[in-house]
Amino acid sequence: MQPLIRSQKIKLSDLSSKNQLQIGLAISSPSNLTLDISCFGVDDNNKLSDDRYFIFFNQKISPCGSLSSLGGRNGDQEQFYVDLSRLPSTVRKLVFVVTIDGNGVMSQIRDGYLRLLDQTTELARFAFSSSDFKDEKAVMVGEIYFKDVWRFSAVGQGFNGGLSALLKYFGGEEIAMPTTSTVVESTANDDANSVTVNLEKVSGKVQLSKGSKSVVIQKTPEISASISWETGTDYDVYALVYTQDDKQIDVAAFGASNTPVLMNFDHGTVEHMGDVGRGGGSTKTEIIKIRLNDKILAVVPVAYSAQSNGTGSFYHYKVSMLIDNNKGTSVTITANNANKNDTIYTCVPGMIINTSEGVVIKPLEFDSRPGSENRPKLIKGKDGQIEVVMDAGSINNYK
């Protein structure tokens, strides 16, 4: 393990040949200090040009899973997973910060550290203490940045403002919550720690795209989730179901490693309506029928291009998803931002979340890493919300 001092810079390749690593942080502080640990993914201008790469307590994972919060583990108060090979070219620096929520200043902490890990093997550590700070409300602890190659800098720089001020510093915007009625976007029933988010209630025909806010539609006895594409290839559609007892059920017309074929779950609660194959017609559609009950927290429809299809991107075939409550309201997640990479085989357009106030439609447009045959995996975060982790599930059977 290599110890680092303030302002020291190193090439990550000197520590590991891998593009995947974990960043662990911990701070020893009095009980009256409330600390938040976050990561900003910024561009060449040091700006948060895409706020989906701001990872904090209310946003645990970036698109395609290149950057995610793992929570506390192995003695760290917070760990982040980073896959540098999957970061978009617009993200050139990852800034790891600690901020005080409420009263207090950083000179009140006792000590802390940031460490770089390969799984559980510690590669390097930067330690700091209260004597490094005065009246600051935040600390930029360390940075992973690209300068010819990926490097790490032990920063240890205090910042006078808290998390809101840092967000403004990096060019982001904190959205004030309106005082009108809210819908709780939560996938954990009766969880006191669930995060509440104001959502727009919609009716009629609605279109969402990558980066759109979630919306809520009326819950009806039957919801249809359909994924469509232009003819010329044979996509397969399946659904990942997350249940109240924290299990993932795969509803699919084809199997995967240790995951058998299952067309119908819980007597029709989630039902695959059949594989359409290549056939005729200009557009192909496969449908998942969803009859929500209290057992179901979330349903995630997935589009998959089988190995036998050859090449052809989700963008080329204009893959889109339609959620219809069969009572006059439908939400389409368009294909405008679908991936153009021919070697990406799995796409998650969005998530369907079951709440007491209605059905939340959350646009995602997550993609697998190139060449991956692994299914996504659903997990429950510390805040009780269901998260999609790409490439973390079972391997699809050849078809």
N, C-alpha and C positions, 0 to 999 in steps of 0.2 A: 504494500500500500504506500502510495506516494503522498507525503504531507505537502500542503500548499500554503503559501503565505499571501497576504493581501496584495493585489495587483499582479500576481504571478499569472502567466499565460503559458498554456501547453497545447500541443497538438493531441487530439484525441487518439490518433493513430499510434502515439507513443504509449498509450495505455492499453488499447485493445484494437484488434483488426475488425471488430464487429461494428455494424451501424445501429444496433439495438443496445440500449443501456437504460439503467434506472438511475434516477436522481433522488436521493433521500435527504430530508432536512429535519432537524429537531432543534428546539429552543427550550432551555430551562428558564422559567420565569415565575414570578409570584402568582398566586392563584387569582389575584384581582386583575391580571392582564389577560385580555382575550386576543389571541393571535390568529391571523389568517395567513395561509401559505398559498401562493398562486404562481402561475407561469404565463408570461406574455410572449406570444409568437409574433415577432415584428419583422418588417421588411428592411430593405437597404437604407431607407430613410429613418429608421428607428420608429416607425409608425405601425400601429395595429390596423393594417389595411383590410383585414378580414377578422371580425370580432369572434368568429368561431374558433380562432386559435388563441383565445384568452381562456385559459383553463383555471377555474376557481370553484368555490363550493357549490355554485349553482350551474356549472357547465363542466362536466367531468371528462368529456372526450371530444376530440376534434374530428372533422370529417375523415373517414377512412381509417381512423384509429391510429394515426401517426404520433399523436400526443395525447396522453390520458393521465388522469389522477387515479392512483391505486389505493389511496387512503393510507392510514397508518399501518406499518408492518415492520417486523425485524428491528424494533427499537426506534424507528423513525416516526415522527409525528405525521409526516406526509411523504409519500413516494410518487414520483412521476415516471411513466414509461415513455421512452422516446425512440422512435424509429426514424433515423435521419434519412434513410433511403426513400421513405414514403412522404416526407414533408414536401409540400409544393414549392416550386422555385421562388415563389414570392415571399416565403418565410426564410429569412437569412439569420435570424438570431432568436434564441430562447432566453428570456430573462426570468430568473427565479427570485421571487420577492417574498418578504415577510412583512405584514402590516399589522398595526394595532387597531382593533375595533373598539372604539370608545375611549375612555380616559387612559392616560399613561404615555410614557415615552420609552424609547429604546434603551436608554441608559439604565432602566429598571430591570432589564433582563440580567440573568447571571452569565450564561454562555450559550453557544449554539454551534452548529456545524452544517455544512453541506457536503455530501459525499457522492461520488460516482461509483456505480456498481455494474458488474456483469452478473446478472441474476443475484446471487447472494455473496459474490466475491467482491470485496471492496477494492477499488482501483486507486482512488485518490480521495483526500479529505481536506477541506478548508474549514478551519475552526476560527471562531470569533468570540468576543466577550463584550460586556457592558462598557468597558473602558474605551472601546472603539467608537462610541456614540455619545450624543448629548440629549438634545430635546427632539430628536427626529421621531416621526410616527411610523416610519417604514424603513426597510433596508433592501436594497438590491444586492442580494447575496452573491450570485454568480451568473455567468452567461455562457451559453454555448453559441458560438457564432461561426459564420463561414467567411474565411479569408484565404482563398486558394484551396484550403482544406478546412475541415471542421476543427475548431479549437475550443478550449475552455478558458475562461478568465475568472479568477477569484476576485470579485469586485469589492464586496463589503462596504458599499457606499450608502450612507444614510440619506433619507429623503424626508423633507419636512411634512408633507401631506400624508394622508392615509391612502386606502385603496382607491377611493374616488379620485383623489388628486393624481395618483399614478396612472389611472385609466385615462384621465385628461392629458397627462404628460405624453402618453403614447398615442394620442390622437383618437382614443375611443370616446364613447358617449354613454353616460349613465342615464338610463331611461327612468323617469319618475313614474311611479304607479298611479293610474287614475283612481279617482274616488268612487267610480261607479261600481256596480255589482261585478263580482269576479267569478270565474270558474276555476276550481282548483285542479291544476295539472299535476296529478299525483297518481302513482301506480302502487301505492301502499295504503290500503284501507286502514283508517283509524290509527295511522302512524303520526304521532305528535311531532315528529321531526321532519315531516314531509314539506317540500318546498311548494309555496303557492305562487302561481303566475297568472296574471290577468290575461285572459284570452278573449278573442272576439267571437261572439256567437254568430253563426252564419246560416243562411238558407239559400235555396236556389242553386245555381251552378257557380262554383268557385274554382279558380285556378291558383295553384301554389307552385313555387319553384324553389330551387336551392337558395337558402338564406331567408325564405319567407318565415313569418311567425306562425306558430301553431294556431289552429282554429278549433272550435267545438261545434259539433252538429247534434241534432236531436237523436237520442237513442231510441231505436225502433226494434221490434222483435227480430228483424233480420237485416243485417248489413252485408252488402256485397263488396268484396275487394277483388278487382280485376286488373290484370296486367296485360297490356296489349303491345304488339310490335308489328312492323311491316313484314309481309311474307318474304321468304327467301332463306329463312333459318328456322330452327326448332328450339325455342327457349322452353325451359321448364319452370313452372311457378310452384312454390311451396310456401308454407306458413310456419313461423316459429311462434309458439304460444307460451306465454309465461303465466303460471298459475299462482293462486293464493298461497299454496304450500311450497312456493319457491322452486318449482320444477319447470324445466323447458320440455315441451312436447313438439316434435317435428311432424307436421301434417304434410305428407308428400307422396307423390305417385312413384317415387323411386327411393331406394335406400342409400344409406351411408354406413361407414364403419360403425359397428355396434348400434346402428339405428335402423330398425326395420321399416318397410313400407307401411304407411298409415294414412288412409284416405279419409277417415272419419274419427274425430276425437269426441269423447263424452256424448255419445248418442246424438251427434249432429251439431254440437256446440260450435265446432269448427270443422268444416267439411270441404274437401277438394272435389271439384265437380268434374274432373277428368282431364286427361292429356289430349290436346287437340292435334298434336303431330304437325307435319308440314302442310299437307292438304292443299286445297285451292283457296281463292279469295285473296284480296289485297292486304287484309289485316288479320292477325291471329290474336285470340284472347283466351286466357285461362282464368278461371274464376274460383275464388275461395268464398264460401258462405259462412257468415259468422253470426251466431245467435248468442249474444252475450248474457252471462250470468255472473253471480258474485265470485265464482271460482276463477274467473279470467281477469288478469290484471292488464295484459297487453297482447296484441297480435302483430307480428311483423311479417308482411308478405315479402318474398324474396324472388328475384328473377335470376335464373341460372342458365348459362350456355354450356351444354354438354360437350365433352371432349370431341365427340364425333361430328360436331357442327363445323369444325374448322375455325377460320378467323372471321371476324365481323363484330364491330363495336356496338355497344348499347346505343351510342349516338347515331350510328349509321342506320340501325333498324328502328330508331325512334321509339324506344321503350318508355312507356308511361304507365302510371297507376291511377285508377279511378275508384274512389270509395263512395258508395251510394247507399243511402238509408232507406231507399224504396218508398219514401214519403215526400218526394219532390226536391231533396237536397243531395247534391253530389259534389265531391271535391276531387279535382284532377291534379296530380303532381306531374308536371309536364316533362318532356324529354329534352327541353332546350339546353339543359346543363349536363346531360348524360355524358359519360366518359367516352372519349374517342379512341382509347387504347384497345387494340384488337386482342390483347392477351389478358384482359380482365374478364373473368368468367362469372362473377357474382355481383349483383347490384341490389341494394336495399333502398327503394324509393322513399319509404316513410314508415311510420309506426302508428298503430291504432291503439289508443289508451282508453280503458274502461273507467269512467268516473261516475259518481252519483249524480253529477250535474249534466252529463251527456257524454258523447264520444269525442275524444280529442284526436285530431289528425295532425301529426307532427312530421313535416317534411324533413328528410335526412339526406337522401342521395349519397349513401355510403357505397364505396367500391372495395372489392377485395384487392389484395396486392397482385401484381401481374403474375400469371402462371399458377396461382393458388387454387386448389380444388377443395379447400376447407370451407365448411359452412360457417356462418356467423354464430356467435354464442350470445345469449341474453344473460345479463347479470343484474343484480339489484345493488345500487350504490348505497353509500352511507345515509343519503338523504331519503332513501326509500324509492327512488325513481329507477325505472328499468332502463338499462343502457345496452346498446348493441356494440359488441366487440367483434370486428371483422377478423376472419381467418382463425378464430380460436375454437371452432367447433369440429365435429367429425368430418372425415374425408368422404366426399361423394363417391358412390360406386360408379364404375365406368358404364356409360350408356351411349 
